[in-house]
Amino acid sequence: MGENDRLVYSTEQGSLDKPMQKKLPAGKKKGKQTVAAPAIKNPNKQGVRIRRESKGRGGKTVCIVDGLQLNDDGLKALLKTLKAQLGTGGAVKDGCLEIQGDHRDKLLQLLDKGGIKAKLAGG
């Protein structure tokens, strides 16, 4: 290497641009701080909408549930219960729930049972 060159990456040490992070001793893991999901202040005024989309998905239909005022952990927990009750897949993207398939009517009933007032959007 020349005088003006500097080493950016080495297979022995990894990236040299970033400072090395401290390694924790074996058996100790850096734990995440868990925060309880905040209670929904007024579930009737959340503006929760259930819509059907198929654009950009190769013709596959998904139901999008948006307007939920929950943190990430609350959204993941709600998604897990909805997927189990519907027997389908899904994901949390951009603060919205994506449920695979056209389950708008069932989702409306399940959310209503859970105390979340939702409306169907679109045609």
C-alpha positions as CSV (number, residue, x, y, z in Angstrom):
1,M,0.0,0.0,0.0
2,G,1.1,3.5,-0.8
3,E,1.8,6.3,1.6
4,N,-1.5,8.1,1.0
5,D,-3.6,4.9,1.0
6,R,-5.4,3.8,4.1
7,L,-6.9,0.5,5.0
8,V,-10.7,0.5,5.0
9,Y,-11.6,-3.1,5.6
10,S,-9.7,-6.1,6.9
11,T,-11.0,-9.6,7.2
12,E,-9.4,-10.0,10.5
13,Q,-11.0,-6.9,12.2
14,G,-13.9,-6.0,9.9
15,S,-14.7,-2.4,9.0
16,L,-12.1,0.1,10.2
17,D,-14.1,3.2,9.4
18,K,-16.4,2.7,12.4
19,P,-15.2,2.5,15.9
20,M,-15.3,-1.0,17.4
21,Q,-18.2,-1.7,19.7
22,K,-17.5,-3.2,23.1
23,K,-18.1,-7.0,23.2
24,L,-20.1,-8.2,26.1
25,P,-18.8,-11.2,28.1
26,A,-20.2,-14.6,27.2
27,G,-23.6,-15.2,28.7
28,K,-24.4,-11.5,29.0
29,K,-26.7,-10.1,26.4
30,K,-27.7,-6.5,25.9
31,G,-31.4,-6.5,26.7
32,K,-34.1,-4.4,25.2
33,Q,-36.1,-2.2,27.5
34,T,-39.7,-3.3,27.3
35,V,-42.3,-0.6,27.4
36,A,-45.9,-1.5,28.0
37,A,-48.3,-0.7,25.2
38,P,-50.1,2.5,25.9
39,A,-53.8,2.2,26.4
40,I,-55.9,3.6,23.6
41,K,-57.4,6.8,24.8
42,N,-60.6,6.8,22.8
43,P,-60.9,3.8,20.5
44,N,-64.0,5.2,18.8
45,K,-62.0,8.2,17.5
46,Q,-58.9,6.4,16.1
47,G,-59.9,6.6,12.5
48,V,-59.0,3.0,11.8
49,R,-59.6,2.0,8.2
50,I,-59.5,-1.4,6.5
51,R,-58.8,-1.3,2.8
52,R,-58.0,-3.8,0.1
53,E,-54.9,-3.4,-2.1
54,S,-53.5,-5.5,-5.0
55,K,-51.3,-2.9,-6.9
56,G,-47.7,-3.8,-7.1
57,R,-48.2,-7.2,-5.6
58,G,-48.4,-9.4,-8.7
59,G,-52.2,-9.5,-8.5
60,K,-52.2,-10.8,-4.9
61,T,-54.7,-9.1,-2.6
62,V,-53.8,-7.8,0.9
63,C,-55.9,-6.0,3.5
64,I,-54.3,-2.9,5.0
65,V,-55.4,-1.9,8.5
66,D,-54.1,1.7,9.2
67,G,-54.8,4.4,11.7
68,L,-54.1,2.3,14.8
69,Q,-52.5,4.4,17.5
70,L,-50.3,1.6,19.0
71,N,-46.5,1.3,19.4
72,D,-44.6,-1.4,17.5
73,D,-44.9,-4.0,20.2
74,G,-48.7,-3.4,20.3
75,L,-49.0,-3.7,16.5
76,K,-47.0,-6.9,16.5
77,A,-49.1,-8.5,19.2
78,L,-52.4,-7.5,17.4
79,L,-51.0,-8.8,14.1
80,K,-50.1,-12.1,15.7
81,T,-53.6,-12.6,17.1
82,L,-55.3,-11.6,13.8
83,K,-53.1,-13.9,11.8
84,A,-53.9,-16.8,14.1
85,Q,-57.6,-16.2,13.9
86,L,-57.7,-15.7,10.2
87,G,-55.2,-18.5,9.4
88,T,-53.1,-16.3,7.1
89,G,-49.9,-14.4,6.9
90,G,-49.1,-10.7,7.4
91,A,-46.6,-8.1,8.3
92,V,-46.3,-4.7,10.0
93,K,-45.1,-2.1,7.5
94,D,-45.0,1.7,8.1
95,G,-47.2,1.5,11.1
96,C,-49.9,-0.4,9.2
97,L,-50.9,-4.0,9.4
98,E,-50.9,-6.0,6.1
99,I,-52.9,-9.2,6.1
100,Q,-52.6,-11.5,3.1
101,G,-55.9,-12.2,1.3
102,D,-59.2,-10.5,1.2
103,H,-60.5,-10.7,4.8
104,R,-62.0,-7.2,5.2
105,D,-65.3,-8.4,6.7
106,K,-63.7,-10.8,9.1
107,L,-61.1,-8.2,10.2
108,L,-63.9,-5.7,10.9
109,Q,-65.6,-8.3,13.2
110,L,-62.4,-9.3,15.0
111,L,-61.3,-5.7,15.6
112,D,-64.8,-4.9,16.9
113,K,-64.6,-7.8,19.3
114,G,-61.3,-6.4,20.5
115,G,-62.8,-3.0,21.2
116,I,-61.3,-1.2,18.2
117,K,-63.9,0.6,16.1
118,A,-62.9,0.3,12.4
119,K,-64.5,1.2,9.1
120,L,-64.2,-0.3,5.6
121,A,-62.5,1.9,3.1
122,G,-62.6,1.7,-0.7
123,G,-64.8,-0.3,-2.9
